[in-house]
Amino acid sequence: MEFQSCFDIIGPIMVGPSSSHTAGVVSIGRFIYELLGGCPEEAEIIFYDSFAETYQGHGTDKALIGGLLGMDTDDSRIKHAVELTKQYGLCYEFSLEDSCLEYEHPNTTVVTAKRGEWIVKVGGVSLGGGLSKIFMIDDEQFDIRLSTSDDFSILAASYRPYLIKGPISEGS
Amino acid sequence: MEIRSMNELVEVCERERKTIGEVMLMMEEEKSGRDKEAIIGMMEERLIKMKEAVDSGIKDPSTAPSGISGGDAVKMHNYVKQGKALSGSYISDAMTFSLATSETNARMGVIVATPTAGAAGILPGVLFSLHKNGDTSYKELVMGLFTASMLGYVIANRSFISGAAGGCQAEVGSAAAMAAGVIVELKGGTPEQAVNATAIAMKSLLGLVCDPVAGLVEVPCIKRNVIGTSIAFSAADLSLAGVESRIPCDEVIEVMYKVGKDMPRALRETALDGLAMTETGKKVKERLFGKKS
């Protein structure tokens, strides 16, 4: 029973065009933002399968970046998230792969993000209708359900102990 | 309380003497711990956002950034206003409102996913047409959204609602099926008749593939939303007339799941086959992303 609430079906209120390829992905990015306690400085993003094939048309890249910048699913700035990365100091890189070995689903992404001395690798899957799930944090399996009506800052707080300290880059 | 099937849903409704919408509301109260007024308020907010998407789409002649959609809601609206529509006012208004919402979605405007953004046009189309043509109040429309979410909840947990997972039958199919049930309930049909309409609508869309041109939620998605509203009204009419689905709703949902599982990856929102791979579809993709396929 992945869907638990009437608002998982009617909702989220979101910018288009796709609940699975846009809204659900904003949530994954936003979870990482909350996990790191703010916008990362660096992010390596892998899109798999359907995400890899259609991310441009659905604005999946804008959605993930929007989330990493701390935006919600109905934030009209998502449209311009890519242009806003400079202002927020986020450097990012995308790569595309056929299928995700860690989780079998067409809408999967793995993001490695760094903020200050913290570095984290997070696997997320968008289940449809704006509902998502974090299935991995730093190679450990998880089952963290993300519904847009949840408060991600509270949710993410309990997973902070899983953050590992990365190599301290110069100037940080 | 937990509802796992349409059968169970009808049983609970009959036992508790409640509508499908009321059962959803009761379950939400129990699961979320929020009080009834707060839950209804959240649903009202969604209805208002839907209305705003319809209102902005209906008068916006601009095209989406891709250039392959937009402006059709204005055309349809004018055509209907001139009294030319053949379908009757319920369906032709639903088609117009649905177009308006789906075009707003393609412009990256704010919409409400019902159950997904790709299928976001169908429910608002049907609901605001019921309001305009049948004096269904906003209060009743809000209850209709609870009905829709209950039906969608069962479908989503037994099968799927996204095109990437199960093809367009899971997306537009689920939305049309939900909408059919809502029409029946708002028009005074029994829970059994509502579930019956859900089954009929879903059967009509079984096997529909997800093949968006250039991966955009525009072609053919927008028009499939529009046609989805007609299927919802037809299914509701059949059910309200006393016609039954020969295959029970739970079994139809199971078939939708199996068909979706068997559907090739190329026809599940990857834009690798179907309409996306027509001569025209390929040209659009090349023009937009410069990628030869």
Boltz contact constraints between the chains, C-beta under 6 A:
constraints:
  - contact:
      token1: [A, 1]
      token2: [B, 157]
      max_distance: 6.0
  - contact:
      token1: [A, 3]
      token2: [B, 153]
      max_distance: 6.0
  - contact:
      token1: [A, 3]
      token2: [B, 156]
      max_distance: 6.0
  - contact:
      token1: [A, 3]
      token2: [B, 157]
      max_distance: 6.0
  - contact:
      token1: [A, 6]
      token2: [B, 24]
      max_distance: 6.0
  - contact:
      token1: [A, 6]
      token2: [B, 28]
      max_distance: 6.0
  - contact:
      token1: [A, 6]
      token2: [B, 149]
      max_distance: 6.0
  - contact:
      token1: [A, 9]
      token2: [B, 115]
      max_distance: 6.0
  - contact:
      token1: [A, 9]
      token2: [B, 149]
      max_distance: 6.0
  - contact:
      token1: [A, 9]
      token2: [B, 152]
      max_distance: 6.0
  - contact:
      token1: [A, 9]
      token2: [B, 153]
      max_distance: 6.0
  - contact:
      token1: [A, 10]
      token2: [B, 46]
      max_distance: 6.0
  - contact:
      token1: [A, 10]
      token2: [B, 114]
      max_distance: 6.0
  - contact:
      token1: [A, 10]
      token2: [B, 145]
      max_distance: 6.0
  - contact:
      token1: [A, 10]
      token2: [B, 149]
      max_distance: 6.0
  - contact:
      token1: [A, 11]
      token2: [B, 46]
      max_distance: 6.0
  - contact:
      token1: [A, 12]
      token2: [B, 113]
      max_distance: 6.0
  - contact:
      token1: [A, 13]
      token2: [B, 49]
      max_distance: 6.0
  - contact:
      token1: [A, 13]
      token2: [B, 112]
      max_distance: 6.0
  - contact:
      token1: [A, 15]
      token2: [B, 108]
      max_distance: 6.0
  - contact:
      token1: [A, 15]
      token2: [B, 110]
      max_distance: 6.0
  - contact:
      token1: [A, 16]
      token2: [B, 105]
      max_distance: 6.0
  - contact:
      token1: [A, 16]
      token2: [B, 108]
      max_distance: 6.0
  - contact:
      token1: [A, 16]
      token2: [B, 111]
      max_distance: 6.0
  - contact:
      token1: [A, 16]
      token2: [B, 117]
      max_distance: 6.0
  - contact:
      token1: [A, 17]
      token2: [B, 105]
      max_distance: 6.0
  - contact:
      token1: [A, 17]
      token2: [B, 106]
      max_distance: 6.0
  - contact:
      token1: [A, 17]
      token2: [B, 117]
      max_distance: 6.0
  - contact:
      token1: [A, 17]
      token2: [B, 217]
      max_distance: 6.0
  - contact:
      token1: [A, 18]
      token2: [B, 117]
      max_distance: 6.0
  - contact:
      token1: [A, 18]
      token2: [B, 118]
      max_distance: 6.0
  - contact:
      token1: [A, 18]
      token2: [B, 217]
      max_distance: 6.0
  - contact:
      token1: [A, 19]
      token2: [B, 113]
      max_distance: 6.0
  - contact:
      token1: [A, 19]
      token2: [B, 116]
      max_distance: 6.0
  - contact:
      token1: [A, 19]
      token2: [B, 117]
      max_distance: 6.0
  - contact:
      token1: [A, 20]
      token2: [B, 162]
      max_distance: 6.0
  - contact:
      token1: [A, 20]
      token2: [B, 164]
      max_distance: 6.0
  - contact:
      token1: [A, 50]
      token2: [B, 164]
      max_distance: 6.0
  - contact:
      token1: [A, 50]
      token2: [B, 269]
      max_distance: 6.0
  - contact:
      token1: [A, 50]
      token2: [B, 270]
      max_distance: 6.0
  - contact:
      token1: [A, 53]
      token2: [B, 270]
      max_distance: 6.0
  - contact:
      token1: [A, 53]
      token2: [B, 271]
      max_distance: 6.0
  - contact:
      token1: [A, 54]
      token2: [B, 215]
      max_distance: 6.0
  - contact:
      token1: [A, 54]
      token2: [B, 271]
      max_distance: 6.0
  - contact:
      token1: [A, 56]
      token2: [B, 289]
      max_distance: 6.0
  - contact:
      token1: [A, 57]
      token2: [B, 214]
      max_distance: 6.0
  - contact:
      token1: [A, 57]
      token2: [B, 215]
      max_distance: 6.0
  - contact:
      token1: [A, 57]
      token2: [B, 216]
      max_distance: 6.0
  - contact:
      token1: [A, 74]
      token2: [B, 110]
      max_distance: 6.0
  - contact:
      token1: [A, 79]
      token2: [B, 108]
      max_distance: 6.0
  - contact:
      token1: [A, 106]
      token2: [B, 164]
      max_distance: 6.0
  - contact:
      token1: [A, 107]
      token2: [B, 164]
      max_distance: 6.0
  - contact:
      token1: [A, 128]
      token2: [B, 161]
      max_distance: 6.0
  - contact:
      token1: [A, 128]
      token2: [B, 162]
      max_distance: 6.0
  - contact:
      token1: [A, 128]
      token2: [B, 165]
      max_distance: 6.0
  - contact:
      token1: [A, 129]
      token2: [B, 113]
      max_distance: 6.0
  - contact:
      token1: [A, 129]
      token2: [B, 115]
      max_distance: 6.0
  - contact:
      token1: [A, 129]
      token2: [B, 116]
      max_distance: 6.0
  - contact:
      token1: [A, 129]
      token2: [B, 161]
      max_distance: 6.0
  - contact:
      token1: [A, 130]
      token2: [B, 113]
      max_distance: 6.0
